Amino acid sequence: MIPRLPMPPPRAALVVLAVAFVLPGLANHDPWKAFDVVAIEIARGMLATGDWLLPRVAGEPWLDDPPLYHWLAAAAGGALAGVLQFHNAARLASALAMLAAFWLLYLAARHSAYAGEDARDSARGVGACAMLLLAGSVGLIVHAHEAVPDLAALAAACAAFLFLFRAARRPLGAGLAFGAAAAAAFLSTGFVVPVVLALTALAAHAACDELRTRRAAWFLAPALGLPALAVALWALALWLRAPEHAHAWWEQTMRARGEIAPTLRYYIVTASWYAWPAWPLALWAAWTLRRQWRAPRVFVPLVASLAALIAIAWSGGTQDINATVLLAPLALLGAHGVAFLRRGAAAALDWLGITTFGFFTALVWLGYVAMMTGWPPRIARNFAKTAPGFVAQFEWLPLVLALVFALGWLYLALFAAPSPARALVRWAAGVALLWGTFAMLWMPWADYQKSYRGVALQLRSRLPAAPGCLAGSGLGLPQRAALSYHAGILTVAPSAACRYWLVQGSPQHEAGAPGPGWVKLADVGRPGDKSERYRLYRRETRP
């Protein structure tokens, strides 16, 4: 007789689920476009040059994020240099941040339940639901497995919420820990997260009866003072290192990026899928517990969610990764709404998770069979057309691990005990199943298309050992980071002194060619890429 998994799930089951979600896909592919390759290039540059203060991408200063995450990534890459490739080791910083975020959010939700005078068993259930909502967030499926500083800020925010819920009992110790977490969040991604945390702490101490006491100052002084000190020390260190870059960083930080109204609209739409299924449960909890709105378990995550939405609309531009700051407070609030779910709503979420992830995982298996056997032929042809030249190689270990994922998910689908929390367990397990199966079975095919290694090495082979000035035009930041990481190719603004010129364009149009007097040395791109082409030119004679 196969035993049922009790609800809420025990800690051991939560640990297995967290590891099953976090580890696959971290260490079996090259850096990919956008956030992943930029952070990895910054960490590699720090380790190579010894400049740990000023982050640089392809030799140019990077002022968007302070360097805490990159320190962690560089340390992991250096420590495991003889075991893993640098980029695979560097991503372990993301694994550490995600596992810390799960554990800290679990504890924060439990302490919020204690503050609400729930029974210990109920508090354990709230903690499990918060962690499951974070693990099941659709927006983290890919980003949790990339090298992105936002994951370190997420872990820091989870720690800050934990200590804010402990402020009434131990104000000084909780304030020091809260301030340290907010300082770490600033050193990871800048002002947005610590500002959200500071506003939440101030509002909670003004509105919540159990926090509005004479001892509040013992919490607020270190809670606000430590992140302010971190800002001052970072600004001073940057100014002493490079005054012009310190000035540019301050100007960049203090100005809004774009109009607030359309940006706010963008993040509301983005959060509708990025923070699913946390946000509908958070709304349900806010409505169900509306008469207790001044209780910390409701007030803190509700205010933090609203403050985070406004903050990223003001300063974040339009990138979905910025919505990560919404996940922790929405998961905290949504966890309190699970126990009040109507039976029909819980069944609907349960059915949606089972059918959605079961269906898409079946498609991943079908695609794997097509890649390996050529059947069904139509699907096999589509894979070959998308990644021309790719040859699938059979390996036992990924296949066995994919089967383990499938068996674990089937166990939860068939033997999880009835409970409102069961829907969240199955949803989070479905996320882990889909990503884990993709990482085991499709990752070589995906990496073949997404990696810039081949492009960089082909271009490097057509350049002399010391090309001197290499002009670049049309190159995006991720592309420059990839060329630098894989082949040490650094470009500068076009100049008459440059003998070589690298142009990024489209496969259909050779726009941006330098004109007469230049000879084309290379015309390369990633396999199947219909949007990017890289053309290298050399000046025939100096002007």
Secondary structure as UniProt FT lines:
FT   HELIX           11..22
FT   TURN            24..25
FT   TURN            33..34
FT   HELIX           35..49
FT   STRAND          56..57
FT   TURN            58..59
FT   STRAND          60..61
FT   HELIX           68..79
FT   TURN            80..83
FT   HELIX           86..90
FT   HELIX           92..115
FT   TURN            116..117
FT   HELIX           120..135
FT   TURN            138..139
FT   HELIX           140..143
FT   TURN            144..145
FT   HELIX           150..164
FT   TURN            165..169
FT   HELIX           171..189
FT   HELIX           192..207
FT   TURN            209..211
FT   TURN            214..215
FT   HELIX           216..241
FT   HELIX           243..254
FT   HELIX           260..274
FT   TURN            275..277
FT   HELIX           278..288
FT   HELIX           290..292
FT   TURN            293..294
FT   HELIX           296..315
FT   HELIX           320..326
FT   HELIX           327..335
FT   TURN            336..337
FT   HELIX           338..340
FT   HELIX           343..373
FT   HELIX           377..386
FT   TURN            388..389
FT   HELIX           396..415
FT   TURN            420..421
FT   HELIX           422..441
FT   HELIX           443..450
FT   HELIX           453..461
FT   STRAND          470..473
FT   HELIX           477..487
FT   TURN            496..497
FT   STRAND          500..505
FT   TURN            511..512
FT   TURN            516..517
FT   STRAND          518..524
FT   TURN            527..528
FT   STRAND          533..539
//
